[in-house]
Amino acid sequence: MSDGEIIKVTSKGQITIPAKIRRSLSLDRDSYLYVTMAGGLLVMRKVDELSLDEISAVLGAVAEERGVTRELLLEEAERARERLMEERDVGA
């Protein structure tokens, strides 16, 4: 494990990841991190390094938390498909 550093949490809950760590992980201005708790630890991973199974688990948890069911997602996907078809028909 590398040497740790002490960082401050701002009044808005923001933190600054030390430059040495950002460089090591190739984090830049437009990087996205997935943050979770593991026991008493805060764990962050680059979103682009998550597997499809991990992404599915994250999205499933968010959907459950917000009361989104599979049926609602399928209905919304069907509505979006219908809108796309209508736009294609208008443009043709």
CORWOFEN-V225996 format. One record per run of one state. SS is the DSSP state (H for helix, E for strand, C for the rest). FROM is the first residue (numbers start at 1). LEN is the number of residues. If there is no record, write none. Layout:
# CORWOFEN-V225996
ss:SS from:FROM len:LEN
ss:SS from:FROM len:LEN
This chain:
# CORWOFEN-V225996
ss:C from:1 len:18
ss:H from:19 len:7
ss:C from:26 len:7
ss:E from:33 len:6
ss:C from:39 len:2
ss:E from:41 len:6
ss:H from:47 len:3
ss:C from:50 len:2
ss:H from:52 len:14
ss:C from:66 len:4
ss:H from:70 len:22
ss:C from:92 len:1
